[in-house]
Structure formats: structure tokens, C-alpha cells
């Protein structure tokens, strides 16, 4: 299981960030779990350089630009130079601030060009009775992956994060049978987009109110390869409980 800790803007202090990173490294060693930390921009700059520890680092977002006169932008290359190895792309909180499907596709290409493993976030706003949310997911996947060379598409991790389940509690997360269905559907669409049999190896994660209370159940029968965890990743005790439920 791959567990990505999306610290969002919950962590605003380097002291807290260092403690949380140290606790996550110890947890990764003790449980032999694959843990990736995604701190806010300046904090990842303080934590990632020289990292040879049991955790890896992710950017929460990368710029759609490739550098130059672009005040406030943080490019894929800048992250890669720090030792960051993953990048979230198209998180719903970034899409809400203007990331279109076209921008998401550009960001994926930038991440790949600099050796970052992109984590493409997709997810419907709401569920309807007619299955329109399935076509929405198909469209999000297709618009993001199609512009890439087929070989490159296979390097993208998909994080399914239904918007209606984000930032709530375990009781509001997706039921595991619905998640299993969605994972099958995502793999079916990936099989159409990825070369050969590589879709069977593609990693599909789930995010949206994953907490210690529901992590094991969601992991058990849904066919997912890991989690993207928000609020439950920024309290060391809660995060440790969650990760331990998966081993
Ligand atoms: P949450 O966030 O775990 O707080 O629901 C997940 C995410 O938005 O990545």
C-alpha cells in the first residue's frame, strides 16, 4: 500500500513540519510502509533536500509554466532539484482555483519531463442515478492522459477522490463496494489508454475522508493500491493508527 500524506495548508510551521516528518519516517521504518509526504511549498523546501530516509516527498501542485518571468510559480524542475519525487496534479482544491483539464494535462507533462511521478487526482462532484459520474471520470482521465505519449501514460498514478467525500469523516467516505466498482471502472478506462498490459500494473489510490476507522475496510476488498490522506495525515497519532491498520 502506498500512503500519500497531503498536508494541504494544515501545517504552517517548520517546527511542526519537522516533528511530523520525523514521526512519519519512524512509522515507515516500523511498518515497512511506502509513505510519501506532501508538505506546503516552503516546508517541502526545508524537508526534502538530501532526503535519503524511509519516506519520499511530493509537491502538492506544480506550475503549468516552465520558468521565466512568472512570479509566485513553483516549477516541476525546481521541485525535482530538491529531491522531490512525486507531484499531485489536478487536486480538486486546485481545480476549484482554476486548473482546467488542459492545464492538468500540461502539468502532467511537466512533471514527467523532470522525472517526477505524477499523481493525477480525479473525482466527481456528486453522484447521480444515471451514472453520469462515470462519464465524467472517463473524461477527466482521457483529457489528462491522451495528450501524453502512451508509454508516459503508464507512469501516472491515479488518485480517485470524489469531491463529496473530501474533508469529512470516515462515515462520509465512499462505501468499499462502491469504491471497488469505481476502481474497476478506472482500470477499464486505463486499459483503453495505456499500452499493452501496463494498465494492470497502474496504481490507483483513493482519497476522501480516509481515517483510522475506515482505512482497513476500504483497503480490504476494493482493489486500490493505496490512499491519499488529508486531515488524518497531520496528526502524528492519528496518522500512525491509520497506517498501522493497513499492515
Ligand atoms: P481528506 O482529504 O482526507 O481530508 O478528505 C483528502 C484530499 O483532499 O486529498
Boltz pocket constraint, residues with backbone or C-beta under 6 A from the ligand:
constraints:
  - pocket:
      binder: B
      contacts: [[A, 6], [A, 161], [A, 165], [A, 166], [A, 167], [A, 168], [A, 207], [A, 208], [A, 209], [A, 210], [A, 228], [A, 229], [A, 230], [A, 231], [A, 232]]
      max_distance: 6.0
